[in-house]
Amino acid sequence: MSATISADVPVFAEFDPLDPEQVADPHRWLKEARRNQPVFFMPKYGWYVVTRLDDITRIANDHETFSNRMFVTVPEVPPRYRDRLPNGFPMKVQLAAADPPAHGRLKRFMQAALSPRTIAAHANRIRQIANTLIDEMLRNPDRQANLVVSYADRIPMMAIAALLDAPVDDHRRYREWVDASLELITTNPSPARLDVLAETLVDFDTFVRTLIQERRERPGEDAISKMFAAASKDDALGEEEVLGLVSSMLLGGTDTTSTAIGNMVWSLLTHRDQWDAVRVDRSLLAKAFEESVRFRDPGRGPIRLATRDTEIRGIPIPKGSLIQLCTMAADHDETVFDRAEQFDIFREDLKIAPAWGRGIHMCVGRVLAHLEGEIALDTLLDRIPDLELVGDGARSYTPQLMMPTLRSLNVRW
């Protein structure tokens, strides 16, 4: 924070997103915040939190007052790795951390890579991946599995590899890259740990730069080739930018989608009548995924930086302040959604969940995530219609400020 917090700024002392109880189920505290302190300050983490959708939408559409450039902060490369990462860590350029006009330009290249036509052309490949993963699950003689590790986590990782025309079976390697990247930008790693992360990310950097060179020489129908095809002499796309956009695809489109798939299965299995309804009527697949994203947001919401003194709902926000647009709270905003605390795939008041963002930073990968989620559920319903939780499912999430990733969901058949 760059300014002293005045005494009249509300502080919600009970709220701590890293508290294990709140990681598991944050909505009791978020509901209290929406009702009593819809804008509050967290001294422990040094930022403001905004919980209502109307405020979040206004902030998301005012990029001059609320900059996105603090959403992703990347440390310097350790000295011993600077010869191998001379241009910095590979996620240095991030679509989610760009402001206009740079954002619009980068978004255009990402949209070329993730166009609805391109994504639709990969539907059969994603369905093949889902069926292969279920084949592996069904070979387990115990007839049970951690659905996240066996299925939900691997679908988006392998689907993005397919979009890049990279080996899909290297998903464990991709997982290491994503975990290292997220740890790098969401924690404050020690010097020793930073060296470990750098070693992993050298591998990522080398891998993607090799892909980039191959696509320059032999363009195809993959995501990187489509980025280059959208460029021109007057607007060339640099290697560091492509590297950053590929990193954005992995960081923005793997853990979020994996968690959304796992949350969706948990929500449906704990509302068995709705699982059965989708099994009978597959036209409900899209609604089931969208309501699941609303009901349990895979992220907490992005960070904005106040570029000048301002206020939100009458609360003074000094220049230099960090503000979290808590979409996880807005997903249950009672002023927007009827029976907001209930999971209901038949609700009529949901078009696009707040979780996807608002304004120019609405998730560019939403169509891909939807396709992966719908295929994941459709395939489960076909292959294991009698799927059920082991006990309560033993869900566990990583305690992260930005993205509490689902790591376990135990199921049986």
C-alpha positions in Angstrom: 0.0 0.0 0.0 1.2 3.5 -0.8 -1.0 5.4 1.6 -2.1 5.2 5.2 -5.5 3.6 5.7 -7.9 6.0 7.3 -9.7 4.9 10.5 -13.1 4.9 8.8 -12.2 2.2 6.2 -14.0 -1.1 7.2 -11.8 -4.0 8.1 -13.4 -7.5 8.1 -11.2 -9.1 10.7 -13.0 -12.5 10.5 -12.2 -13.0 6.8 -9.0 -14.8 5.9 -9.0 -16.6 2.5 -6.1 -18.8 3.5 -7.8 -20.1 6.7 -8.4 -23.8 6.1 -12.1 -23.6 7.0 -12.6 -20.7 4.6 -10.6 -22.3 1.8 -13.0 -25.3 2.0 -16.2 -23.2 2.1 -15.8 -19.4 1.9 -19.4 -18.4 1.3 -20.5 -17.9 4.9 -17.9 -15.2 5.3 -18.4 -13.7 1.9 -22.2 -13.5 2.5 -21.6 -11.5 5.6 -19.2 -9.2 3.8 -21.7 -8.5 1.0 -24.4 -7.6 3.5 -22.4 -5.7 6.0 -19.1 -4.6 4.5 -19.3 -4.9 0.7 -16.0 -3.1 0.4 -13.4 -3.8 3.1 -9.7 -3.8 3.6 -7.5 -6.8 4.5 -4.5 -5.5 6.5 -2.9 -9.0 6.5 -2.6 -9.1 2.7 -2.6 -5.3 2.0 -5.6 -5.0 -0.4 -9.2 -4.0 -0.5 -11.9 -6.5 -1.4 -15.0 -5.7 -3.5 -17.9 -8.2 -3.2 -20.9 -6.9 -5.1 -21.3 -7.4 -8.9 -22.4 -3.8 -9.7 -19.2 -2.4 -8.1 -17.0 -5.1 -9.8 -18.6 -4.4 -13.2 -18.0 -0.6 -12.8 -14.4 -1.1 -11.8 -13.7 -3.7 -14.6 -15.0 -1.1 -17.2 -12.8 1.7 -15.8 -9.3 0.7 -16.8 -8.0 4.2 -16.5 -8.7 4.4 -12.8 -8.2 0.7 -12.1 -5.2 -0.8 -13.9 -4.7 -4.5 -14.4 -0.9 -4.3 -14.5 -0.5 -5.7 -10.9 -2.6 -8.8 -11.6 0.5 -10.8 -12.4 3.9 -9.8 -10.9 7.0 -11.7 -12.0 10.2 -11.7 -10.0 13.7 -11.3 -11.5 15.5 -14.3 -12.7 18.2 -15.5 -10.2 21.7 -14.5 -11.3 22.9 -18.1 -12.0 20.0 -18.6 -14.5 20.2 -15.3 -16.4 22.3 -16.9 -19.2 19.5 -19.5 -19.7 16.6 -17.0 -19.2 18.2 -13.8 -20.6 14.8 -12.2 -21.3 13.2 -13.1 -18.0 10.8 -15.7 -16.9 8.5 -17.0 -19.7 5.3 -15.5 -18.2 6.7 -12.0 -18.3 4.1 -11.0 -21.0 0.6 -11.8 -19.7 -2.7 -11.0 -21.3 -4.4 -10.8 -17.9 -1.9 -8.2 -16.7 -2.1 -5.8 -19.7 -4.0 -2.5 -20.0 -5.2 -0.9 -23.2 -4.0 -0.4 -25.8 -1.5 -3.3 -25.4 -4.3 -5.5 -24.0 -6.5 -5.1 -27.1 -3.6 -6.0 -29.4 -2.6 -9.2 -27.4 -6.2 -10.2 -27.1 -6.6 -10.1 -30.9 -3.8 -12.7 -31.3 -5.2 -14.9 -28.5 -8.7 -14.7 -30.1 -7.2 -15.9 -33.3 -5.7 -18.9 -31.5 -8.9 -19.6 -29.6 -11.6 -18.8 -32.1 -14.9 -20.7 -31.7 -14.3 -22.5 -35.1 -10.8 -23.6 -34.0 -12.1 -24.8 -30.6 -15.1 -26.6 -32.2 -12.6 -28.4 -34.5 -10.9 -29.9 -31.5 -14.1 -31.3 -29.9 -13.6 -34.9 -31.1 -10.0 -34.8 -29.9 -11.1 -33.6 -26.5 -13.7 -36.4 -26.4 -11.0 -38.9 -27.3 -8.9 -37.7 -24.4 -11.9 -37.9 -22.0 -12.7 -41.5 -23.1 -9.0 -42.6 -22.8 -8.8 -41.2 -19.3 -12.0 -43.0 -18.3 -10.6 -46.2 -19.8 -7.7 -45.9 -17.4 -10.0 -45.2 -14.5 -12.1 -48.2 -15.1 -9.1 -50.5 -15.0 -8.7 -49.7 -11.3 -9.9 -52.9 -9.5 -10.9 -50.8 -6.4 -13.5 -49.1 -8.6 -12.7 -45.7 -7.1 -10.4 -42.8 -8.0 -9.3 -39.2 -7.2 -11.3 -37.7 -10.0 -9.1 -34.6 -10.1 -5.8 -36.4 -10.6 -7.3 -39.1 -12.9 -9.6 -37.0 -15.0 -10.4 -33.3 -14.3 -6.8 -32.1 -14.1 -5.7 -33.9 -17.2 -8.4 -32.9 -19.7 -7.6 -29.2 -19.9 -3.8 -29.8 -19.8 -4.1 -32.3 -22.7 -6.6 -30.2 -24.6 -4.3 -27.2 -24.7 -1.4 -29.4 -25.7 -3.6 -30.6 -28.6 -4.4 -27.0 -29.6 -0.6 -26.3 -29.6 0.0 -29.6 -31.6 2.3 -30.6 -28.8 2.5 -34.2 -27.3 -0.6 -34.7 -25.2 1.0 -37.5 -23.2 3.5 -35.0 -21.6 0.8 -33.8 -19.3 2.9 -34.5 -16.2 5.6 -32.2 -17.6 3.0 -29.5 -18.3 1.7 -29.9 -14.8 5.2 -29.2 -13.4 5.4 -26.0 -15.5 2.0 -24.7 -14.4 2.7 -25.5 -10.7 6.1 -23.7 -10.9 4.6 -20.7 -12.7 1.8 -20.3 -10.2 4.2 -20.6 -7.3 6.4 -18.0 -8.8 3.7 -15.4 -9.3 1.5 -16.1 -6.2 4.1 -16.6 -3.5 7.3 -15.0 -2.3 9.7 -17.9 -2.9 13.0 -18.1 -1.0 16.2 -17.8 -3.0 16.7 -21.5 -2.8 13.2 -22.2 -4.0 13.5 -19.6 -6.7 16.4 -21.6 -8.2 14.3 -24.8 -8.2 11.4 -22.9 -10.0 13.9 -21.4 -12.5 15.2 -24.8 -13.4 11.7 -26.0 -14.2 10.8 -22.9 -16.2 14.0 -23.1 -18.2 12.5 -26.4 -19.6 9.2 -24.6 -20.3 11.0 -21.7 -22.0 13.1 -24.0 -24.2 10.1 -26.2 -25.1 7.9 -23.2 -26.2 10.7 -21.4 -28.1 11.3 -24.7 -30.1 7.6 -24.8 -30.9 7.7 -21.2 -32.0 10.6 -21.8 -34.3 9.0 -24.8 -35.8 5.7 -22.9 -36.5 7.6 -20.1 -38.1 9.2 -22.6 -40.5 6.2 -24.9 -41.0 2.9 -23.2 -40.1 -0.1 -25.5 -39.4 -3.5 -25.4 -37.8 -2.2 -25.1 -34.3 -2.7 -22.1 -31.9 0.8 -20.6 -32.4 0.5 -20.7 -36.2 -2.9 -19.0 -35.9 -1.3 -16.2 -33.8 1.4 -15.7 -36.4 -1.3 -15.7 -39.2 -3.1 -12.9 -37.4 0.0 -10.7 -37.4 1.1 -8.4 -40.3 4.2 -6.4 -41.4 2.8 -3.4 -39.6 2.0 -5.4 -36.5 4.5 -8.2 -36.1 4.2 -10.7 -33.2 7.5 -11.0 -31.3 8.8 -14.3 -29.8 8.5 -13.0 -26.2 4.9 -12.1 -26.9 4.1 -15.6 -28.2 5.9 -17.1 -25.3 3.8 -15.0 -22.9 0.5 -15.9 -24.7 1.2 -19.6 -24.5 2.0 -19.1 -20.8 -1.3 -17.3 -20.5 -3.1 -20.2 -22.1 -1.6 -22.7 -19.6 -1.9 -20.5 -16.5 -5.4 -19.3 -17.3 -6.9 -22.4 -18.8 -5.7 -25.4 -16.8 -6.2 -25.2 -13.0 -9.3 -23.0 -13.4 -10.9 -25.5 -15.8 -9.8 -28.5 -13.8 -11.2 -27.0 -10.6 -14.5 -26.1 -12.5 -14.9 -29.6 -13.7 -14.3 -31.1 -10.3 -16.6 -28.6 -8.6 -19.3 -29.4 -11.2 -19.1 -33.1 -10.6 -19.2 -32.6 -6.8 -22.2 -30.2 -7.1 -24.2 -32.5 -9.3 -23.4 -35.6 -7.2 -24.5 -33.8 -4.1 -27.7 -32.8 -6.0 -28.4 -36.2 -7.5 -31.7 -35.2 -9.0 -29.8 -32.7 -11.2 -27.2 -35.2 -12.1 -30.0 -37.5 -13.3 -31.7 -34.6 -15.1 -28.5 -33.9 -17.2 -28.1 -37.6 -17.8 -31.5 -37.8 -19.4 -31.4 -34.4 -21.2 -27.9 -33.5 -22.5 -29.2 -30.1 -23.6 -28.6 -29.2 -20.0 -24.8 -29.7 -20.2 -24.0 -26.0 -20.8 -26.3 -24.9 -18.0 -24.8 -27.4 -15.6 -21.3 -26.1 -16.3 -22.2 -22.4 -16.1 -24.2 -22.9 -12.8 -21.3 -24.9 -11.3 -18.9 -22.1 -12.1 -21.2 -19.6 -10.5 -21.9 -21.8 -7.4 -18.3 -22.5 -6.7 -16.0 -20.1 -8.5 -12.6 -21.7 -9.4 -10.9 -18.4 -8.6 -11.3 -15.6 -6.1 -11.1 -12.7 -8.6 -8.5 -10.5 -10.2 -6.4 -7.7 -8.6 -6.6 -4.0 -9.8 -4.3 -1.1 -9.0 -5.8 2.3 -8.3 -4.0 4.8 -10.5 -5.5 7.8 -8.6 -7.4 8.6 -5.5 -10.9 7.3 -5.9 -13.7 5.7 -3.9 -15.9 2.6 -4.1 -19.3 2.6 -2.5 -18.2 5.7 -0.5 -15.0 4.0 0.8 -11.9 6.2 0.0 -9.4 4.3 -2.1 -5.9 6.0 -2.2 -3.8 6.0 -5.3 -1.6 3.0 -5.3 -4.0 0.7 -3.5 -4.6 -2.9 -4.6 -8.2 -4.0 -5.0 -9.5 -7.5 -5.4 -12.6 -7.9 -7.6 -13.9 -10.8 -5.6 -16.0 -12.6 -8.2 -16.3 -15.5 -5.8 -18.5 -13.3 -3.7 -20.3 -11.7 -6.6 -21.3 -15.2 -7.9 -23.7 -15.3 -4.9 -24.8 -11.7 -5.0 -28.4 -11.7 -3.6 -29.2 -8.5 -5.6 -28.5 -10.4 -8.8 -29.4 -14.0 -8.3 -32.6 -15.5 -6.8 -31.8 -18.1 -4.1 -28.1 -17.3 -4.7 -26.8 -19.8 -2.2 -28.6 -22.7 -3.9 -27.2 -24.8 -6.7 -29.8 -24.9 -9.5 -29.0 -25.7 -13.1 -32.6 -24.7 -14.1 -32.3 -21.1 -12.9 -33.4 -18.5 -15.3 -31.3 -15.6 -14.0 -27.9 -16.8 -15.1 -26.4 -16.0 -18.5 -22.6 -15.5 -17.8 -21.4 -16.1 -14.3 -19.4 -13.3 -12.6 -16.5 -15.8 -12.4 -15.7 -15.2 -16.1 -15.0 -11.5 -15.4 -16.5 -8.4 -16.9 -15.5 -5.7 -19.4 -12.4 -6.1 -21.7 -10.9 -8.7 -19.4 -13.7 -11.2 -19.7 -12.1 -14.6 -20.0 -11.0 -15.1 -23.6 -10.9 -18.9 -23.1 -14.5 -19.2 -21.9 -15.7 -21.1 -25.0 -12.8 -23.6 -24.7 -13.4 -24.1 -20.9 -17.1 -24.7 -21.6 -16.4 -27.3 -24.3 -14.0 -29.1 -22.0 -16.4 -29.0 -19.1 -19.4 -30.2 -21.1 -17.4 -33.0 -22.8 -16.0 -34.1 -19.4 -19.5 -34.3 -18.0 -21.1 -35.8 -21.1 -18.5 -38.6 -21.2 -18.8 -39.3 -17.5 -22.6 -39.6 -17.8 -22.2 -42.0 -20.8 -19.5 -44.2 -19.3 -20.1 -44.1 -15.5 -23.7 -43.0 -14.9 -23.7 -44.5 -11.5 -20.7 -42.4 -10.3 -21.0 -41.4 -6.7 -18.8 -39.7 -4.0 -16.8 -41.7 -1.5 -18.3 -40.3 1.7 -18.4 -36.5 1.2 -15.8 -36.6 -1.6 -12.9 -35.4 0.7 -12.5 -32.3 -1.4 -9.2 -30.4 -0.7 -8.0 -27.1 -2.2 -4.6 -25.5 -2.3 -4.7 -22.5 0.0 -4.0 -19.7 -2.6 -5.1 -16.1 -2.4 -6.0 -15.9 -6.1 -7.0 -19.4 -7.1 -7.8 -22.2 -4.6 -7.2 -25.1 -6.9 -9.1 -28.3 -6.3 -6.6 -31.2 -5.7 -8.8 -34.1 -4.6 -12.3 -35.4 -5.1 -12.8 -39.1 -4.3 -15.4 -41.0 -6.3 -16.4 -44.6 -6.9 -18.6 -46.6 -9.3 
